[in-house]
């Protein structure tokens, strides 16, 4: 499986507004059908540039599903963030391949 990770640093002046927005945005991304789950996490390390940082981890069904997301929906969904928040949110994206998973029972 592939994790599509979006890390965003949000200006403190819009932090609460962004947090409300992302909680509505994540279900829209999941509704594309390319992902099986998502996790919203807060980054606990303080950033030198200030603001509040979050990570959203979307678990893609497959590499092909992620590629289809890029082709069909990513651009439109990214534009929504830009339309609402402009340069008050700085985001970068990473792809992670799950090699193995472990858990304690």
C-alpha positions in Angstrom: 0.0 0.0 0.0 1.0 3.6 -0.5 0.5 6.5 1.9 -0.1 9.9 0.3 1.0 12.4 3.0 0.1 16.1 2.9 1.9 18.2 5.5 0.6 21.7 5.9 1.9 24.7 8.0 -1.0 27.0 8.8 -0.7 30.6 9.8 -2.0 31.0 13.3 -4.5 33.7 12.3 -6.5 31.2 10.3 -5.7 28.0 12.2 -9.3 27.3 13.6 -10.9 28.1 10.2 -8.5 25.8 8.4 -9.0 23.0 10.9 -12.8 23.2 10.4 -12.3 23.2 6.6 -9.9 20.3 6.5 -12.3 18.1 8.5 -14.8 18.7 5.6 -12.1 18.4 2.9 -10.8 14.9 4.0 -14.2 13.2 3.3 -14.2 14.8 -0.1 -10.8 13.3 -0.9 -12.0 9.9 0.4 -15.1 10.2 -1.7 -13.0 10.0 -4.9 -12.7 6.3 -4.2 -8.9 6.1 -4.5 -8.2 5.9 -0.8 -9.3 3.5 2.0 -8.7 5.7 5.0 -7.2 9.0 6.2 -5.6 10.2 9.5 -5.4 13.8 10.5 -2.4 14.4 12.9 -0.9 17.5 14.5 2.9 17.8 14.2 4.2 18.4 17.8 7.6 19.8 16.8 7.6 23.6 16.8 8.4 25.1 13.4 11.0 27.9 13.1 8.6 29.7 10.7 5.8 29.6 13.3 2.3 28.6 12.6 0.7 25.2 13.4 1.6 22.1 11.3 -0.6 19.2 10.5 -0.2 16.0 8.5 -3.0 14.2 6.6 -2.1 10.6 5.7 -4.3 9.1 3.0 -3.9 5.3 2.5 -4.2 4.6 -1.2 -5.8 1.4 -2.5 -2.7 1.0 -4.8 -0.1 2.8 -6.7 -2.4 2.9 -9.7 -5.2 4.4 -7.5 -2.9 7.2 -6.4 -1.9 7.9 -10.0 -5.6 8.0 -11.0 -6.2 10.5 -8.1 -3.4 12.7 -9.4 -4.8 12.6 -12.9 -8.5 13.0 -12.1 -9.0 14.9 -8.8 -5.8 16.2 -7.2 -5.6 19.5 -9.1 -9.2 20.4 -8.4 -9.0 19.6 -4.7 -5.7 21.5 -4.2 -7.3 24.5 -5.8 -10.0 24.6 -3.1 -7.3 25.1 -0.4 -5.7 27.9 -2.5 -9.1 29.5 -3.0 -9.9 29.6 0.7 -6.5 30.3 2.2 -4.0 31.4 -0.4 -0.4 31.6 0.9 -1.5 31.4 4.5 -1.1 27.6 4.2 2.1 26.1 3.0 1.9 22.4 2.0 4.2 19.7 0.7 3.3 16.2 -0.3 5.2 12.9 0.1 4.5 9.4 -1.0 5.3 6.6 1.4 5.4 2.9 0.6 4.4 0.6 3.4 7.0 -2.2 3.6 5.6 -4.0 6.7 3.2 -3.4 9.5 3.4 -4.4 13.2 1.0 -4.2 16.1 0.8 -5.3 19.7 -2.2 -7.5 20.4 
